[in-house]
Amino acid sequence: MKDFVRIAIGILTAFLFYTIFSRLFPSVLLLFNVFSLVVVYFAMEKGEIFGSCFGAGCGILQDYFSFGVYGVAGMAKTITGYLAGYISKKIDVHPPMRSFFFLFLLLSFDLILWALFYSFIVPENINTGAGLIFIQPLASALLGSGVFFLLNKMKKSKY
């Protein structure tokens, strides 16, 4: 039950982030990919199978906000979730610097994968937000490594 509550809070946080900022500051959505951070966090905690299934669900939810083709983010997040779970079993990615580099590489891969899927399916150009989307992996990795550090501190203080 505890895991279900944590997962629901993660999805709700990403959903509220996208809902609020899509109306107030739409360019912030190009800068931070919160759904990817939620997928990577739970994939690191639960493993690659959970990460891939959870990534598919979160990707479909993210596609809902994009008003684009359903499934593009779902496919990218499925692969990203699997890789996050698999790699985090092999390498300890919880220390802050390692977490930052892990997130940066994984989120860069997620963005490239999403762009490739999008370009194959949609004939129009990707909205880069005047190049803001290219900073997304760095900004999301900075945000994610800070949040992951705080979550790990909270988890350790409970035990």
C-alpha positions in Angstrom: 0.0 0.0 0.0 2.9 2.3 0.8 4.3 1.9 -2.7 0.9 2.6 -4.3 0.7 5.9 -2.3 4.2 6.9 -3.3 3.5 6.1 -7.0 0.2 8.0 -6.9 2.0 11.0 -5.3 4.7 10.9 -8.1 2.1 10.8 -10.9 0.0 13.5 -9.2 3.0 15.7 -8.8 3.9 15.4 -12.5 0.3 15.9 -13.5 -0.1 19.0 -11.4 3.2 20.4 -12.7 2.1 20.0 -16.3 -1.4 21.3 -15.6 -0.3 24.4 -13.7 2.6 25.4 -15.9 0.9 24.6 -19.2 -1.4 27.6 -18.4 1.0 29.9 -16.6 4.4 29.4 -18.1 4.2 27.0 -21.1 7.9 27.4 -21.9 8.8 25.7 -18.5 7.3 22.5 -19.9 10.0 22.5 -22.5 12.7 23.0 -19.8 11.7 20.3 -17.3 10.5 16.8 -18.1 8.9 15.8 -14.8 7.2 12.7 -16.1 10.7 11.3 -17.1 12.0 12.1 -13.7 9.1 10.2 -12.0 9.7 7.2 -14.4 13.4 7.1 -13.7 13.0 7.4 -10.0 10.5 4.5 -9.7 12.5 2.4 -12.2 15.6 2.9 -10.0 13.6 1.8 -7.0 11.5 -1.1 -8.5 13.5 -2.4 -11.5 13.4 -2.5 -15.2 10.0 -4.3 -15.7 8.2 -1.9 -13.5 10.1 1.0 -15.1 9.1 0.0 -18.6 5.4 -0.5 -17.7 5.3 2.7 -15.6 7.1 4.6 -18.4 4.5 3.5 -20.9 1.7 4.8 -18.7 3.4 8.1 -17.8 4.3 8.6 -21.5 0.7 8.2 -22.6 -0.3 10.8 -19.9 2.4 13.1 -21.1 1.2 12.7 -24.7 -2.2 13.8 -23.4 -0.7 17.2 -22.5 1.1 17.6 -25.8 -2.0 17.4 -28.0 0.1 15.5 -30.5 0.3 11.9 -31.5 -0.5 9.5 -28.7 2.2 6.9 -28.0 5.4 8.8 -29.0 6.3 9.8 -25.4 5.0 6.4 -24.3 7.4 4.5 -26.5 10.3 6.7 -25.5 9.5 6.5 -21.7 9.0 2.7 -21.9 12.6 2.3 -23.2 13.9 4.9 -20.8 12.2 3.3 -17.8 13.6 -0.1 -18.7 17.1 1.3 -19.1 16.9 3.2 -15.8 15.9 0.1 -13.9 18.4 -2.1 -15.6 21.4 0.2 -15.3 20.6 1.1 -11.7 20.7 -2.6 -10.7 24.2 -2.8 -12.2 25.6 0.5 -10.9 24.9 2.5 -7.7 23.5 5.7 -9.1 22.3 7.2 -5.8 25.2 9.4 -4.9 24.4 13.0 -6.0 27.1 13.4 -8.7 26.5 10.0 -10.1 22.8 10.6 -10.0 23.2 13.9 -12.0 25.3 12.2 -14.7 23.0 9.2 -14.9 20.0 11.5 -15.2 21.6 13.7 -17.8 22.6 10.8 -20.0 19.3 9.0 -19.6 17.2 12.2 -20.2 19.3 13.1 -23.2 18.6 9.6 -24.6 14.9 10.0 -23.8 14.8 13.3 -25.7 16.6 12.0 -28.7 14.4 8.9 -28.8 11.3 11.0 -28.5 12.5 13.3 -31.3 13.3 10.3 -33.6 9.9 8.7 -33.0 8.2 12.1 -33.4 10.0 12.8 -36.7 9.1 9.4 -38.1 5.4 9.8 -37.3 4.7 13.5 -37.6 5.6 15.2 -40.9 6.0 18.7 -39.3 9.0 20.1 -37.4 9.4 19.7 -33.6 8.6 22.8 -31.5 11.9 23.5 -29.9 10.8 26.7 -28.1 13.6 28.8 -29.6 16.1 26.0 -28.6 14.8 25.7 -25.0 14.1 22.0 -25.4 17.8 21.3 -26.0 18.5 22.5 -22.4 15.8 20.1 -21.0 18.2 17.2 -20.1 20.5 19.5 -18.2 17.7 21.3 -16.4 15.8 18.2 -15.6 19.0 16.4 -14.4 19.7 19.3 -12.0 16.2 19.3 -10.7 16.1 15.5 -10.5 19.4 15.0 -8.8 18.4 17.5 -6.1 15.0 15.9 -5.6 16.4 12.4 -5.6 19.0 13.4 -3.0 16.3 14.8 -0.7 14.1 11.8 -1.2 17.0 9.5 -0.3 17.8 11.6 2.8 14.1 11.3 3.9 14.1 7.6 3.2 17.3 7.0 5.3 16.0 9.2 8.2 12.9 7.0 8.5 15.0 3.8 9.1 
